[in-house]
Amino acid sequence: MLKFNAATLTGMDCLREIGDKPVMTAIPRPRRSLLFVPGSNARALQKSGTLAADGLIFDLEDSVGAAEKDDAREKLRLHLAETKVSGERIVRINGLDTASGTEDLLMARGAGVDAILLPKVESPAVIHQAAAALDDMDAPAHFAIWAMIETPRGILEADRIAAEGAERRLAAFVVGPNDIQLATRIAPQSDRSELLPWLMQIVLAARSSGLAVLDGVFADLGDPDGFAAECAAGRRMGFDGKTLIHPSQVEPANAAFGPSPEALAAAEAVVAAFAEPANAARGVIQIDGRMVERLHLEEARRLLALRDMILRREQKGTR
């Protein structure tokens, strides 16, 4: 059974059956859409609070020029203090080996966000360093670390980063395809077939240690069909959701990575079938001519719990 880092969970429980013993396991929160918000852009910060993204990644790294770092950090500090949102709040800090990184980390901890996102992670040592700093700041256990996997070394070390990091607050991987392309000098086609082996390697490493994993950004805002196709492919590859660069991408990402009506109907059928007294002790049953095992029951319950969590957020209003 995969181990779930406490930082990835909402506290909701779902019955998982192992043999004849029911076991309670928590359900990861929805992460269909994670929107990057430049920390130096006051208008973008203000608008972000009105969006239905599952999470906001406030960026102090790539989107902020060297001369703007301090000012962007202060703008973001004020914004975080004044604005409440229902989704996750993550701050992408500058590398801890830079002059700004430690100050970014201190600000994020003080603001009480859900996680920090570390750029260009290439070894578990960076996770250990950030986790030790958070421990020294008495950060709560649910304060998580996310890691950008966006370099050749990061991909090669992804399994070790995941395995060691999962013991030290690491909750999610985020793919950085643009940096990967630049570093490897590949020129991927629209279907990203040249990137596929590396993307699947990152997904496999994340899943092996119970981490969430988010697909990278799609940069061509003038190609909504291309964005939809990439979301669909990312869903098939096993990504939990997609990182975004524009509010117009939130709704299609939520649709692409959310439970489909067909999948929910199938999940309800699986749960109902195993709930019948005649099937209570069975490990395998037949539904509409298809063999269904108890591992499918576990996945069905997870999907239905995810649906319920999404519905609760929508009923409260977007943000």
BELBELLIN-V410572 format. One record per helix or strand of 2 or more residues. SS is the DSSP state (alpha for helix, beta for strand). FROM is the first residue (numbers start at 1). TO is the last residue. If there is no record, write none. Layout:
BEGIN
SS,FROM,TO  SS,FROM,TO
END
This chain:
BEGIN
alpha,6,8  beta,9,18  beta,21,28  beta,33,38  alpha,42,48  beta,55,59  alpha,66,82  beta,88,92  alpha,101,111  beta,115,118  alpha,124,136  beta,144,149  alpha,152,156  alpha,158,165  beta,170,175  alpha,177,184  alpha,196,208  beta,212,215  alpha,224,237  beta,241,244  alpha,248,257  alpha,261,275  alpha,277,279  beta,284,287  beta,290,293  alpha,294,315
END
